[in-house]
Amino acid sequence: MQNRLKEYQFSTFVNESMDRNEFVIEFFPADPSNGSPKVTRNFDELIDFFEQLTV
């Protein structure tokens, strides 16, 4: 299995939500030609994204 190093920049912001477990983190590839941003909106999506990075 080959490990690929991926570099991301991220931003966060807060919006009004009644769900205290909801948040938004946008991950932008350091090299824009590597695709579109990945947006996570809760801990499950965030953990899934982190797990995908280790593949």
Secondary structure, DSSP 8 states (H G I E B T S, - for coil): -------EEEEEE----S-TT--EEEEEESSGGG---EEE-SHHHHHHHHHHHT-
